[in-house]
Amino acid sequence: MEIMKQVVEFFSPIYILMLAGFLGYEIISKVPVILHTPLMSGTNFVHGIVLVGAMVALGQAVTPLEQAIGFLAVLLGAGNAVGGYFVTERMLEMFKSSKGQEK
């Protein structure tokens, strides 16, 4: 019975990750094109929260492995947030009219 408990504890996070990935793909694929820019702004907000969480986790890290994983999480979270803002800015530039730019 103890082995079964360990198997469930090991595979539960993997199952949740797979389910979240599938659900995310299904939801995003059904979003109309016109809503992608507001959706990107919302996800940038979430990435900022993830970045703060990664910094808190790094601050609580004790072992070198925890510190390395925390540093990697902060690095990837920051890159994801910054990249998202650049993509959103580019998408917003596509919707601006070119009438005011011609001089």
Secondary structure, DSSP 8 states (H G I E B T S, - for coil): -HHHHHHHHHHHHHHHHHHHHHHHHHHHHTS-GGGHHHHHHHHHHHHHHHHHHHHHHHHH--SHHHHHHHHHHHHHHHHHHHHHHHHHHHHHHHHS-STTT--
